[in-house]
Amino acid sequence: MWGRYCRKKVLGTMILIVDLLLMIIDVTYSILCAVVRTFLHPRLKSIDGELCLITGAGGVLGRLFVLEFAKEGAHLVLWDCDTAANERTAQLARELGVEVRTYTVDLSKRQSIYDAAERVRAEVGDVSILVNNAGVVAGRRLLECPDELLERTLLVNCHALFWMTKAFLPQMKARNHGHIVTIASALGLFTTACDYCASKFGAVGFHESLAHELRAENHDGIKTTLVCPYIVDTGMFSGCEIRKEIRNLIPPLEPLYTVQQSMKAILGEQEMICIPRIMYIVFIARDFCEDGEECFLEAADGDRVGLAGDPHRQTQRLEQVVVKVRLAGILGESKTFI
Ligand SMILES: NC(=O)c1ccc[n+]([C@@H]2O[C@H](COP(=O)([O-])OP(=O)(O)OC[C@H]3O[C@@H](n4cnc5c(N)ncnc54)[C@H](O)[C@@H]3O)[C@@H](O)[C@H]2O)c1
C-alpha cells in the first residue's frame, strides 16, 4: 500500500519535472525566435485589391482605419449607424482612389447585421478583411446605469462580433483566406467592473476562442488580430477622470498613432497588440492573479474551483502565460496553443 503510494508520488513529481523542462525548452526557443524577429522586422503583407469591411467607420478610429486601409489599396465597405458620418468617411477614402460602399447598419440588431451582410455579398462580393471596430460605452456605475444602455454596450461591443463573424467567415473558410480584426481595449484586460470593461473582456475572449478554433481546424490562411489600446484621445472617454499619477505615467494615446500601430500589427499578421507596450504587463499578469481567475471561475460555473496549490495547476498557469506571451507576439511565433 505504502509502496504504491510512493510510486504514485514519484511518478507525479517526474511528470511535473518533464512538464517544466519541456516548457523551459519551449520558452528558450521562443525567445531565440523573438531575438531574430527583432532584428528582421516582420514582412508586412499586401492588401491591395482586398475587400475590407470596417464597422464604426464614421467614428474617430474607424475613419482613420478606413484611410489607412485605403492607402494600402484595399476596397472598402463601411458600416455605421450614423449615415452622415459614414458618408463623410467614404468621401475622404474615395479621394484616395479606392472603391467604397456604405451601409447604414445598427449593430445592436442581429437581423440587421445578417441582412446587411447578405446585401454586401450580393452587391460587392466576398469580404476578406473584417475590422470589428464599432463600440459604445455607457460609463455609469452598475446600479445607476439603465438596463437599455448596459444591454446596448454588450450587444454592440460583444454580441455583434459573433454575428459579424458568422456572416463573413464561411466565405473566408471556403478560400482559406481572410483576416478578422477585433478592436477591443486594454480596459477589457484588467477590470470587469462596468458595462464597457465587461463587453471588451468578452471581445478578448471571443478573439482568443476564434483564433483557437481556426488553428484547430487548420485554417491557417485566416488570420486574427486583437487590438487592445489604452484610452485614446477620441472623446469616447471624455467624462472619465484618470488618476493624476497614472495620467502622467501613461497619457491618453493619439488616435493616429493608435491606428498606425494597429495597422503594423494587422499587416504583420500579429495575433495581438497592446498599445502602449506597458499594457502587455497587465495582459500577462492576469494569469498570475489567483483571485482574478477564481472570481472568473466562480462566475462561470457558479462554483469555486479550488485548484490553487496543485503543482500541475501551477505548471498549467505558467504554460498559459507562455501562450499569452506568444499571442502577444513578444516571444515569437508558434503553432502551439492550449
Ligand atoms: N477611444 C478610446 O479611448 C478607445 C480605447 C480603446 C478601444 N477603443 C475602441 O475603439 C473603437 C472605436 O472607438 P472610437 O474612440 O473611435 O469611438 P467613436 O465613438 O468615435 O466611434 C464609434 C463608432 O461606432 C458607431 N456605432 C456605435 N454604435 C453603433 C451601432 N449600434 N451600430 C453601428 N455603428 C455603431 C458610432 O456611430 C461611431 O461612428 C471602439 O470599439 C472602442 O471601444 C476606444
The ligand as a MOL file (V3000), in Angstrom:
LIG
                    3D

  0  0  0     0  0            999 V3000
M  V30 BEGIN CTAB
M  V30 COUNTS 44 48 0 0 0
M  V30 BEGIN ATOM
M  V30 1 N -11.4280 55.9130 -27.5650 0
M  V30 2 C -10.8060 55.1210 -26.7090 0
M  V30 3 O -10.2850 55.5300 -25.6720 0
M  V30 4 C -10.7050 53.6560 -27.0160 0
M  V30 5 C -9.7590 52.8780 -26.3270 0
M  V30 6 C -9.6720 51.5270 -26.5950 0
M  V30 7 C -10.5310 50.9600 -27.5240 0
M  V30 8 N -11.4390 51.7370 -28.1690 0 CHG=1
M  V30 9 C -12.3570 51.0950 -29.1110 0
M  V30 10 O -12.1030 51.5600 -30.4080 0
M  V30 11 C -13.3060 51.5360 -31.1720 0
M  V30 12 C -13.5400 52.8930 -31.8280 0
M  V30 13 O -13.6530 53.8680 -30.8160 0
M  V30 14 P -13.6790 55.4470 -31.1000 0
M  V30 15 O -12.9680 56.0840 -29.9930 0
M  V30 16 O -13.2900 55.7100 -32.4900 0 CHG=-1
M  V30 17 O -15.2410 55.7190 -30.8730 0
M  V30 18 P -16.2290 56.6370 -31.7080 0
M  V30 19 O -17.4010 56.8860 -30.7980 0
M  V30 20 O -15.5440 57.7980 -32.3050 0
M  V30 21 O -16.6950 55.6680 -32.8790 0
M  V30 22 C -17.5510 54.5950 -32.6930 0
M  V30 23 C -18.3880 54.4290 -33.9650 0
M  V30 24 O -19.2270 53.2900 -33.7740 0
M  V30 25 C -20.5150 53.6230 -34.2920 0
M  V30 26 N -21.5530 52.8470 -33.6210 0
M  V30 27 C -21.9280 52.9250 -32.3320 0
M  V30 28 N -22.9900 52.1260 -32.1240 0
M  V30 29 C -23.2770 51.5250 -33.2870 0
M  V30 30 C -24.2750 50.6220 -33.7080 0
M  V30 31 N -25.2100 50.1580 -32.8630 0
M  V30 32 N -24.3040 50.2360 -34.9900 0
M  V30 33 C -23.3820 50.7060 -35.8740 0
M  V30 34 N -22.4160 51.5790 -35.5300 0
M  V30 35 C -22.3660 51.9890 -34.2570 0
M  V30 36 C -20.6940 55.1090 -33.9650 0
M  V30 37 O -21.6940 55.7110 -34.7850 0
M  V30 38 C -19.2970 55.6400 -34.2340 0
M  V30 39 O -19.1640 56.0770 -35.5700 0
M  V30 40 C -14.4020 51.1210 -30.2100 0
M  V30 41 O -14.6420 49.7430 -30.2980 0
M  V30 42 C -13.8050 51.4400 -28.8690 0
M  V30 43 O -14.3740 50.6690 -27.8420 0
M  V30 44 C -11.5450 53.0630 -27.9530 0
M  V30 END ATOM
M  V30 BEGIN BOND
M  V30 1 1 1 2
M  V30 2 2 2 3
M  V30 3 1 2 4
M  V30 4 1 4 5
M  V30 5 2 4 44
M  V30 6 2 5 6
M  V30 7 1 6 7
M  V30 8 2 7 8
M  V30 9 1 8 9
M  V30 10 1 8 44
M  V30 11 1 9 10
M  V30 12 1 9 42
M  V30 13 1 10 11
M  V30 14 1 11 12
M  V30 15 1 11 40
M  V30 16 1 12 13
M  V30 17 1 13 14
M  V30 18 2 14 15
M  V30 19 1 14 16
M  V30 20 1 14 17
M  V30 21 1 17 18
M  V30 22 2 18 19
M  V30 23 1 18 20
M  V30 24 1 18 21
M  V30 25 1 21 22
M  V30 26 1 22 23
M  V30 27 1 23 24
M  V30 28 1 23 38
M  V30 29 1 24 25
M  V30 30 1 25 26
M  V30 31 1 25 36
M  V30 32 1 26 27
M  V30 33 1 26 35
M  V30 34 2 27 28
M  V30 35 1 28 29
M  V30 36 1 29 30
M  V30 37 2 29 35
M  V30 38 1 30 31
M  V30 39 2 30 32
M  V30 40 1 32 33
M  V30 41 2 33 34
M  V30 42 1 34 35
M  V30 43 1 36 37
M  V30 44 1 36 38
M  V30 45 1 38 39
M  V30 46 1 40 41
M  V30 47 1 40 42
M  V30 48 1 42 43
M  V30 END BOND
M  V30 END CTAB
M  END
